[in-house]
Amino acid sequence: MELRGLASKIGRLYEKNPKVEAVLLGGSVARGWEDDYSDIELFVLWKEGPTDEQRKAPIIESKGTMIDFHPYEDEEWSETYITQGVKLEISNFLTETIHNVLNDVIGSYDTDSDKQCIVATIDHGVALSGNSIIEKMKETVSVYPDELRAAMVNEHVVLGNRWNNREALLEREDWLMLYSVIVGVQANIMGVLFALNRQFVHHPAFKWQKQTLRSMVLTPENIEKRLESILLGHPTSSIKELEAIIEEVYDLVQRQLPQINLSAVLEKSLFLRPKHQVE
């Protein structure tokens, strides 16, 4: 099924409500990354808070089957349903809320992952209605501030104390904790790379990693395959590869953001928990 075509049809059902100011297609379908498992993600922007009946009306009209229907929480109403064999995830916001989020991220350099995801959706989303509103929002996010770039790097560049235990975890064959540490460090690397490439984080768990890395210019060489090998290879070689990538990422940071002093951070990332020398 052609997902963009279905998204447009569903978007028109929401557009019928005079309280709806814009409908935006987001997620993998908007980016052209969709596959056979992809759903349709819609942002619906309201001038006033919707009633339950108003939220349910497009589901009923599209003969959808409800999966989830959540009340107002964290400034969002959300629901999930299936129609024509496709899952739709709907995020309802007041238009004012989105303007506030854009101001927080672009104006105040807020690194909050949920807010970043909203901004990323505005940046890469496809307007299904309310084009003028969406275009103004896109203009707001068209420039990635230097201050946000620095804030994101500072937040993700510190790898945490558990990384210093990597040799001990290897020797103990403490795989669960070791792989938890490896995944955490990879997530930090992704956060730094998003910042260096002036891209807003589009998923808090860095979903669509391969596609994202292919869209980036400032990365260590062959980063996609190297990060993949870390999770698929032997843990000993994976740790050594990850150490090498960390140094290369830090070098990128120093060249792009020389005002950030990484000497202490680099020293800590190279530190290893000492092994007792018992005589």
Number of C-alpha atoms within 10 A of each C-alpha: 9 7 16 16 10 14 23 18 14 21 22 14 14 22 20 10 15 10 16 22 21 22 29 25 26 24 24 20 20 21 14 9 12 15 10 7 7 15 19 23 22 26 24 25 28 20 15 14 17 19 10 12 9 13 19 15 14 19 21 13 10 14 13 19 15 16 12 11 15 11 13 13 8 7 11 15 21 18 18 19 18 18 16 11 11 18 19 22 20 20 17 22 23 20 18 13 15 18 13 13 19 23 16 16 21 22 15 13 19 18 19 14 16 14 21 23 17 21 27 20 25 25 21 19 24 22 22 22 21 15 15 12 15 22 14 11 17 19 11 18 20 12 11 17 17 15 14 20 22 19 16 24 24 16 13 18 22 18 21 15 14 17 23 18 16 23 17 15 18 15 10 10 12 12 13 9 15 22 17 13 21 20 15 16 22 20 17 21 24 22 23 26 27 23 25 23 17 18 20 26 26 25 17 14 11 15 12 13 14 14 13 18 18 12 10 14 11 17 21 18 11 10 14 16 10 17 19 13 16 21 15 10 12 10 19 13 12 19 21 12 15 19 14 12 20 22 15 15 20 20 16 18 23 15 11 14 15 11 10 13 11 17 11 9 16 17 9 16 19 12 14 15 13 10 8 6 5 4 3
